């Protein structure tokens, strides 16, 4: 079993920055992809960014150039640095871990990011 715990959400003014963290624990395979998804009120959950265990990254077009995903494999932790935040970035942000070999996917409980305009 794998547990994911997010932290770092909060209230920030437009143009500000926040850094999200997600710590994974449990039976984690060496080859995996970790990522961040978000769900705004009344909308479907969407991809924000992912990073493989080989540090290959992928971003949603809406966050490219503003958000940076990174990971510390020794700590099984993934980070999301969010700069130049916009009102439309307001959402619950969920951490995700995909174990590539088994295909198992795990989700955190989410952390709320609120951007005031």
PyMOL commands that set and color helices and strands:
alter all, ss='L'
color gray80, all
select helices_A, chain A and resi 87-89
alter helices_A, ss='H'
color red, helices_A
select strands_A, chain A and resi 2-7+10-13+18-26+32-39+46-52+57-59+67-72+77-82+91-99+105-107+111-116
alter strands_A, ss='S'
color yellow, strands_A
deselect
rebuild
show_as cartoon
